[in-house]
Amino acid sequence: MLDWFINQSLIIKTLLASLFTFTLTSMGAGIVFFFRKTNKTFMDGMLALSAGIMLAATFWSLLEPSITMADTLNLNSTLIVLLGILTGSLLLYLGDAIYSLKGKCNNKNKKLFMIIFSITLHNIPEGLAVGVAFGSLKYGIPGTTLLSAISLAIGIGIQNFPEGSAISLPLRRAGCSRLKSFLLGTLSGIVEPIAAIVGTLLVLKVRYILPFFLSFAAGAMIYVVVKEIIPESQENESKDLMALFTILGFIIMMILDITLG
């Protein structure tokens, strides 16, 4: 199975990896069929673990290759990384600003809509990060390996599971049917495969934009982790345990990238 995956084109690899992250979103949304409530500590632990994985991935799978390739192309790596991180994070900041502005409304239906909108918005840069990671494999940059790209997809997929349930469960509590709640939770993740394919195509077509896209994806991921994932996991009563899960996730991804990358 692994050999078959390795022999596929970069586009197919990207599609399969992003479909994996999408599937985990669907699985998270599917909890609505089995449970009225979920174990909060377990879900928060998953979020904390994925936060650590994604933070490590931002450097070893995205920023380090961005710097290396910018230097190889005789580009100003400091400027490229700075602009990429700022652009990626500011894009999500603007999305959150729109969310906060509309979120002042007390209407329950609008609040639910904005929950869906917010999570869907954050899935776009995650899909882009997967696409850029796989697309960059074409150039053989140090740090950009198939394993690091797969690890990145796994980290994003892990945190997609609770995101799917974060949509379907509130919808169910608001009176939607289980099927409708599941479908809306699932659809929030459909943007990831689309964004992933777009990211890969752009990287394959225009080599010189790859360093920027790598750092752009890193900036977006850092924003999501710091603004959304870590604070949500820290709502758990066992804050120290959640912090340890985040560190554990970081260590796991670091070891994978350093020893096997």
Secondary structure, DSSP 8 states (H G I E B T S, - for coil): -HHHHHTS-HHHHHHHHHHHHHHHHHHHHGGGGT-SS--HHHHHHHHHHHHHHHHHHIIIIIIHHHHHHHHHTT--HHHHHHHHHHHHHHHHHHHHHHHHHHTT---HHHHHHHHHHHHHHHHHHHHHHHHHHHHGGGGT-TT--HHHHHHHHHHHHHHHHHHHHHHHHHHHHTT--HHHHHHHHHHTTTHHHHHHHHHHHHHHH-GGGHHHHHHHHHHHHHHHIIIIIHHHHTTSS-HHHHHHHHHHHHHHHHHIIIII-
